[in-house]
Amino acid sequence: MSYLEYNVKTVPSGLRKVLYVNWPLVLLLAATASVGFLMLYSVAGGRLDMWAEPQMKRFAIGMVGMLMVGFVPIWFWRNVSAAVYLGALLLLVAVEFFGAEGKGAQRWLELGPMRIQPSELMKIALVMFLAAYYDWLDIRKTSRPLWVLIPVAIILVPTALVLKQPDLGTAILLVAGGGIVMFVAGVSFWYFGTVIALVVGLVFGVLESRGTDWQLIEDYQFRRIDTFLDPGSDPLGAGYNITQAQIALGSGGWAGKGFMQGTQSRLNFLPEKHTDFIFTTLAEEFGFVGAFSLLALYILILVFCITSALANRDRFSALLTFGIAGTFFLFFTVNMGMVTGLMPVVGVPLPLVSYGGTAMIILLGAFGLVQSAHIHRPR
């Protein structure tokens, strides 16, 4: 035992937890969210009260919640993971019957003055439950067919409910996030090869179903595919969003036009400029340097999470941290790929930067689980 470790162990347990917090990760999260506050202030035309101030309040609440979750022993989160998953599943079912509709989709629940999106909670609940499942399962059974089918069902049930809302972007994130936990847990790569082949077949089936009685996705989702393949085919209609986003990205150049000087966002050419397409505003105003800096912050967050997971000898904690890190990676990768035209537009916000209450609070709660795993890891 080193001199530093000995001195930490002599500190009272309550204060010791504060010392064990992954403070670099906390600072990185705050720095990333600050980028979001700055951009929300900009897209609102210099108004703090429109989007930036509410986002700051949510972030403050979320940070307090993150530390509270982190101070709770990790064994507690392992024990309640099944209940959290079932609770999120019930909320998704409730959306089917009582959900509020917006922009052609039924994804929200109205709870008094609050409006929550249960699919956001399911992204984290799914990772928790799968981590607990593989922690319970004998590692020698990980790749046996029966024990592979159980987590597949755990993933597909909420995915089917989310697809009915419809919310293709979140459904993809659920499948991919669950797959990351299964892969890290040691499931044979042959299963993933089979899934990839099935996905290719499904994509072919979706494309073939267009215009038939058994059409598998909505018309607007087909228009998104058309826009992805050829945005210029309908620059004033379905291709308008991505065309304007690419103009903003390209016009930013190396160092950008300057804070609050972006013409695409200031003149309201950019769609959803405070949510899904906020990255394009950043790139227009701060250029490649600003966009790369935000990406660097995201990568550093991943590095600290992965380093913590690799150092953790508790299987549940390691799988949980890997799963949350992988899900976070999917969040920003899909959003950046979407607004740059590398991926179809699927309506995924930029984590910690886009305006949104449920997504912000739940994501910080997820990082609270990462903190719990880090604070209470075997030492």
C-alpha positions as CSV (number, residue, x, y, z in Angstrom):
1,M,0.0,0.0,0.0
2,S,1.4,3.4,-1.0
3,Y,1.7,6.3,1.4
4,L,-1.1,8.1,-0.5
5,E,-3.5,5.1,-0.4
6,Y,-2.7,4.7,3.4
7,N,-3.6,8.3,4.1
8,V,-6.8,8.1,2.0
9,K,-7.9,5.1,4.0
10,T,-7.4,7.0,7.3
11,V,-10.0,9.6,6.2
12,P,-13.6,9.1,7.3
13,S,-15.6,7.0,4.8
14,G,-18.0,9.9,3.9
15,L,-15.1,12.2,3.0
16,R,-13.2,9.4,1.4
17,K,-16.0,9.0,-1.2
18,V,-15.5,12.6,-2.2
19,L,-11.8,12.0,-2.7
20,Y,-12.4,8.9,-4.8
21,V,-14.7,10.8,-7.2
22,N,-13.4,10.8,-10.7
23,W,-13.0,14.6,-10.7
24,P,-11.3,14.9,-14.1
25,L,-14.5,13.3,-15.6
26,V,-16.6,15.8,-13.7
27,L,-14.6,18.7,-15.1
28,L,-14.8,17.3,-18.7
29,L,-18.6,17.0,-18.4
30,A,-18.8,20.6,-17.1
31,A,-16.6,21.8,-20.0
32,T,-18.7,20.0,-22.6
33,A,-21.9,21.3,-21.2
34,S,-20.5,24.9,-21.1
35,V,-20.0,24.6,-24.9
36,G,-23.7,23.8,-25.1
37,F,-24.6,26.9,-22.9
38,L,-22.5,29.1,-25.2
39,M,-24.1,27.8,-28.4
40,L,-27.6,28.0,-27.0
41,Y,-27.0,31.6,-26.1
42,S,-25.8,32.2,-29.6
43,V,-28.7,30.5,-31.5
44,A,-31.1,32.4,-29.3
45,G,-29.7,35.7,-30.6
46,G,-28.0,36.7,-27.3
47,R,-30.9,35.8,-25.1
48,L,-30.0,33.8,-22.0
49,D,-33.5,33.1,-20.8
50,M,-34.7,31.3,-24.0
51,W,-32.6,28.1,-23.9
52,A,-29.3,28.6,-22.2
53,E,-30.6,29.5,-18.7
54,P,-33.0,26.5,-18.5
55,Q,-30.2,24.2,-19.7
56,M,-27.9,25.6,-17.0
57,K,-30.5,24.9,-14.3
58,R,-31.0,21.3,-15.6
59,F,-27.2,20.8,-15.7
60,A,-26.8,22.0,-12.1
61,I,-29.6,19.6,-10.9
62,G,-28.1,16.8,-13.0
63,M,-24.6,17.3,-11.5
64,V,-26.0,17.2,-8.0
65,G,-27.9,14.1,-9.0
66,M,-24.8,12.5,-10.5
67,L,-22.8,12.9,-7.3
68,M,-25.7,11.5,-5.3
69,V,-26.0,8.5,-7.5
70,G,-22.2,8.1,-7.4
71,F,-22.1,8.0,-3.6
72,V,-24.6,5.2,-3.5
73,P,-22.8,1.8,-3.3
74,I,-22.6,0.0,-6.7
75,W,-24.1,-3.2,-5.3
76,F,-27.3,-1.2,-4.8
77,W,-27.5,-0.4,-8.5
78,R,-26.8,-4.0,-9.3
79,N,-29.7,-5.1,-7.2
80,V,-32.2,-2.7,-8.6
81,S,-31.2,-2.9,-12.2
82,A,-34.0,-5.4,-13.1
83,A,-36.6,-3.1,-11.4
84,V,-35.2,0.0,-13.3
85,Y,-35.5,-1.9,-16.6
86,L,-39.0,-3.1,-15.9
87,G,-40.0,0.4,-14.8
88,A,-38.7,1.9,-18.0
89,L,-40.5,-0.8,-20.0
90,L,-43.8,0.0,-18.3
91,L,-43.3,3.7,-19.1
92,L,-42.8,2.7,-22.8
93,V,-46.0,0.7,-22.7
94,A,-47.7,3.7,-21.1
95,V,-46.6,5.9,-24.0
96,E,-48.6,3.6,-26.3
97,F,-51.8,4.5,-24.5
98,F,-51.3,7.8,-22.8
99,G,-48.4,9.4,-24.6
100,A,-48.3,13.0,-25.8
101,E,-47.7,13.5,-29.5
102,G,-45.4,16.0,-31.1
103,K,-44.1,16.3,-34.7
104,G,-45.9,13.2,-35.8
105,A,-44.5,11.0,-33.1
106,Q,-45.8,9.8,-29.8
107,R,-42.8,9.6,-27.5
108,W,-43.5,11.6,-24.3
109,L,-45.5,11.2,-21.1
110,E,-47.1,14.3,-19.4
111,L,-46.6,14.0,-15.6
112,G,-48.1,17.2,-14.3
113,P,-45.8,20.0,-15.1
114,M,-43.1,17.5,-16.3
115,R,-42.7,16.0,-19.7
116,I,-40.5,12.9,-19.9
117,Q,-39.3,10.7,-22.7
118,P,-39.1,7.1,-21.4
119,S,-37.0,5.9,-24.3
120,E,-34.1,8.1,-22.9
121,L,-34.4,6.2,-19.6
122,M,-34.5,2.9,-21.4
123,K,-31.1,3.5,-23.0
124,I,-29.4,3.4,-19.6
125,A,-31.8,0.9,-18.0
126,L,-31.0,-1.6,-20.7
127,V,-27.2,-1.3,-20.1
128,M,-27.7,-1.7,-16.3
129,F,-29.8,-4.8,-16.7
130,L,-27.5,-6.5,-19.2
131,A,-24.5,-5.7,-17.0
132,A,-26.3,-7.3,-14.1
133,Y,-27.3,-10.3,-16.2
134,Y,-23.7,-11.0,-17.3
135,D,-22.4,-10.4,-13.8
136,W,-24.8,-13.1,-12.6
137,L,-24.2,-15.5,-15.5
138,D,-21.4,-18.1,-15.3
139,I,-18.8,-16.8,-17.8
140,R,-18.6,-20.3,-19.4
141,K,-22.2,-19.9,-20.5
142,T,-21.8,-16.5,-22.1
143,S,-21.8,-17.8,-25.7
144,R,-24.2,-20.7,-25.3
145,P,-27.4,-20.2,-27.5
146,L,-29.9,-20.3,-24.7
147,W,-28.1,-17.7,-22.6
148,V,-27.6,-15.5,-25.7
149,L,-31.3,-15.5,-26.6
150,I,-32.2,-14.1,-23.2
151,P,-30.3,-10.8,-23.6
152,V,-31.4,-10.6,-27.2
153,A,-35.0,-10.7,-26.0
154,I,-34.2,-8.1,-23.3
155,I,-33.0,-5.8,-26.1
156,L,-35.7,-6.4,-28.7
157,V,-38.7,-5.9,-26.5
158,P,-38.1,-2.2,-25.7
159,T,-36.7,-1.7,-29.3
160,A,-40.1,-2.9,-30.7
161,L,-42.0,-0.5,-28.5
162,V,-39.7,2.4,-29.5
163,L,-40.1,1.6,-33.2
164,K,-43.9,1.9,-32.8
165,Q,-43.6,5.5,-31.5
166,P,-41.9,5.8,-34.2
167,D,-38.3,6.6,-33.2
168,L,-35.9,4.9,-35.5
169,G,-32.8,6.7,-34.1
170,T,-33.4,5.6,-30.5
171,A,-34.3,2.0,-31.6
172,I,-30.9,1.8,-33.4
173,L,-29.1,3.2,-30.2
174,L,-30.9,0.6,-28.0
175,V,-29.8,-2.3,-30.3
176,A,-26.2,-1.0,-30.6
177,G,-25.9,-0.2,-26.9
178,G,-27.1,-3.6,-25.9
179,G,-24.7,-5.2,-28.5
180,I,-21.8,-3.3,-27.0
181,V,-22.5,-4.8,-23.5
182,M,-22.8,-8.3,-25.0
183,F,-19.6,-7.9,-27.0
184,V,-17.6,-6.7,-23.9
185,A,-19.1,-9.5,-21.8
186,G,-17.5,-12.0,-24.2
187,V,-20.3,-13.3,-26.5
188,S,-18.8,-15.0,-29.5
189,F,-18.1,-12.9,-32.5
190,W,-20.0,-15.4,-34.7
191,Y,-23.3,-14.2,-33.3
192,F,-22.4,-10.6,-34.2
193,G,-21.5,-11.8,-37.7
194,T,-24.9,-13.4,-38.0
195,V,-26.6,-10.2,-36.8
196,I,-24.8,-8.1,-39.3
197,A,-25.9,-10.5,-42.1
198,L,-29.5,-10.2,-40.8
199,V,-29.3,-6.4,-40.7
200,V,-28.2,-6.3,-44.3
201,G,-31.1,-8.5,-45.2
202,L,-33.5,-6.3,-43.2
203,V,-32.2,-3.2,-45.0
204,F,-32.9,-4.9,-48.3
205,G,-36.4,-5.9,-47.1
206,V,-37.1,-2.3,-45.9
207,L,-36.1,-0.9,-49.3
208,E,-38.2,-3.5,-51.1
209,S,-41.3,-2.9,-49.0
210,R,-41.6,0.7,-50.1
211,G,-45.0,1.4,-51.6
212,T,-46.4,-2.0,-50.7
213,D,-49.1,-3.0,-48.3
214,W,-46.5,-4.4,-45.9
215,Q,-44.3,-1.3,-45.9
216,L,-41.9,-1.6,-42.9
217,I,-41.2,2.0,-42.1
218,E,-43.0,5.3,-42.4
219,D,-42.9,7.5,-45.6
220,Y,-41.0,10.3,-43.8
221,Q,-38.3,7.8,-42.9
222,F,-38.0,6.7,-46.6
223,R,-37.6,10.4,-47.4
224,R,-34.8,10.6,-44.9
225,I,-33.1,7.7,-46.8
226,D,-33.5,9.5,-50.1
227,T,-32.2,12.7,-48.6
228,F,-29.2,10.8,-47.2
229,L,-28.3,9.3,-50.6
230,D,-28.9,12.5,-52.6
231,P,-29.6,15.7,-50.6
232,G,-29.6,17.8,-53.8
233,S,-32.5,15.9,-55.3
234,D,-34.9,18.0,-53.2
235,P,-33.0,21.0,-51.8
236,L,-36.1,22.9,-50.8
237,G,-38.1,20.0,-49.5
238,A,-36.8,16.8,-47.9
239,G,-33.2,17.7,-48.5
240,Y,-33.4,21.2,-47.0
241,N,-32.2,20.3,-43.6
242,I,-29.0,18.5,-44.5
243,T,-28.3,21.0,-47.4
244,Q,-28.4,24.0,-45.0
245,A,-26.4,22.1,-42.4
246,Q,-23.6,21.3,-44.9
247,I,-23.6,25.0,-46.0
248,A,-23.1,26.0,-42.4
249,L,-20.3,23.4,-41.9
250,G,-18.5,24.4,-45.0
251,S,-18.8,28.2,-44.4
252,G,-17.1,27.9,-41.0
253,G,-13.7,27.2,-42.6
254,W,-10.7,26.7,-40.3
255,A,-11.4,29.2,-37.5
256,G,-15.1,30.1,-38.1
257,K,-17.0,33.3,-38.6
258,G,-16.9,34.3,-34.9
259,F,-19.2,34.0,-32.0
260,M,-22.8,34.9,-32.9
261,Q,-21.7,35.7,-36.4
262,G,-23.0,32.5,-38.1
263,T,-25.4,33.6,-40.9
264,Q,-27.1,30.2,-41.3
265,S,-28.3,30.1,-37.7
266,R,-28.8,33.9,-37.2
267,L,-31.0,34.0,-40.3
268,N,-32.9,30.9,-39.2
269,F,-31.8,28.8,-42.2
270,L,-30.7,26.0,-39.9
271,P,-33.4,23.6,-38.8
272,E,-33.7,22.5,-35.1
273,K,-30.7,24.7,-34.5
274,H,-30.9,24.4,-30.7
275,T,-31.4,20.6,-30.7
276,D,-30.4,18.1,-33.3
277,F,-28.4,20.5,-35.6
278,I,-26.6,22.6,-32.9
279,F,-23.2,21.1,-34.0
280,T,-23.5,22.9,-37.3
281,T,-23.8,26.2,-35.5
282,L,-20.6,25.5,-33.6
283,A,-18.8,24.6,-36.8
284,E,-20.0,27.7,-38.5
285,E,-19.0,30.1,-35.7
286,F,-15.8,28.4,-34.5
287,G,-14.8,26.4,-37.6
288,F,-12.8,23.2,-37.7
289,V,-10.9,24.3,-34.5
290,G,-14.2,24.5,-32.5
291,A,-15.7,21.3,-33.9
292,F,-12.4,19.4,-33.3
293,S,-12.2,20.8,-29.7
294,L,-15.7,19.5,-28.9
295,L,-14.8,16.1,-30.4
296,A,-11.6,16.1,-28.2
297,L,-13.7,16.7,-25.1
298,Y,-15.9,13.7,-26.0
299,I,-12.9,11.5,-26.7
300,L,-11.4,12.5,-23.3
301,I,-14.6,11.6,-21.5
302,L,-14.5,8.2,-23.2
303,V,-10.9,7.7,-22.3
304,F,-11.5,8.3,-18.6
305,C,-14.5,6.0,-18.6
306,I,-12.7,3.2,-20.4
307,T,-9.6,3.6,-18.1
308,S,-11.9,3.3,-15.1
309,A,-13.6,0.2,-16.5
310,L,-10.3,-1.5,-17.3
311,A,-9.0,-0.8,-13.7
312,N,-12.2,-2.2,-12.1
313,R,-12.1,-5.8,-10.9
314,D,-15.8,-6.0,-10.3
315,R,-17.5,-7.5,-13.3
316,F,-20.8,-5.6,-13.0
317,S,-19.0,-2.3,-12.6
318,A,-16.7,-2.8,-15.5
319,L,-19.5,-3.9,-17.9
320,L,-21.7,-1.1,-16.7
321,T,-19.0,1.5,-17.3
322,F,-18.1,0.1,-20.7
323,G,-21.8,0.0,-21.7
324,I,-22.4,3.6,-20.7
325,A,-19.2,4.8,-22.4
326,G,-20.3,2.9,-25.6
327,T,-23.8,4.4,-25.5
328,F,-22.3,7.9,-25.0
329,F,-20.0,7.2,-28.0
330,L,-23.0,6.3,-30.1
331,F,-24.8,9.5,-29.1
332,F,-22.3,11.9,-30.4
333,T,-21.1,9.8,-33.3
334,V,-24.6,9.4,-34.7
335,N,-25.4,13.1,-34.3
336,M,-22.2,14.3,-35.9
337,G,-22.5,11.7,-38.7
338,M,-26.2,12.8,-39.2
339,V,-25.5,16.6,-39.5
340,T,-22.5,16.1,-41.7
341,G,-24.3,13.9,-44.2
342,L,-22.4,10.7,-43.3
343,M,-25.5,9.1,-41.8
344,P,-29.3,9.4,-42.4
345,V,-31.1,12.0,-40.3
346,V,-32.6,10.0,-37.4
347,G,-33.2,12.7,-34.8
348,V,-30.5,12.0,-32.2
349,P,-29.4,15.1,-30.1
350,L,-25.8,16.0,-29.3
351,P,-25.1,14.9,-25.7
352,L,-24.7,17.6,-23.1
353,V,-24.8,20.3,-25.9
354,S,-28.3,20.1,-27.5
355,Y,-31.2,21.6,-25.6
356,G,-33.3,19.0,-23.8
357,G,-34.3,18.2,-20.2
358,T,-34.9,14.4,-20.1
359,A,-31.8,13.6,-22.1
360,M,-29.5,15.9,-20.0
361,I,-30.7,14.6,-16.6
362,I,-30.7,10.9,-17.5
363,L,-27.2,11.1,-19.2
364,L,-25.8,12.8,-16.0
365,G,-27.5,10.1,-14.0
366,A,-25.7,7.5,-16.2
367,F,-22.4,9.1,-15.4
368,G,-23.4,8.9,-11.8
369,L,-23.4,5.2,-12.2
370,V,-19.9,5.4,-13.7
371,Q,-18.9,7.4,-10.6
372,S,-20.5,4.8,-8.3
373,A,-18.5,2.1,-10.1
374,H,-15.3,4.1,-9.8
375,I,-15.8,5.2,-6.2
376,H,-16.7,1.8,-4.8
377,R,-14.3,-0.3,-6.9
378,P,-12.2,-2.9,-5.0
379,R,-9.0,-1.2,-3.7
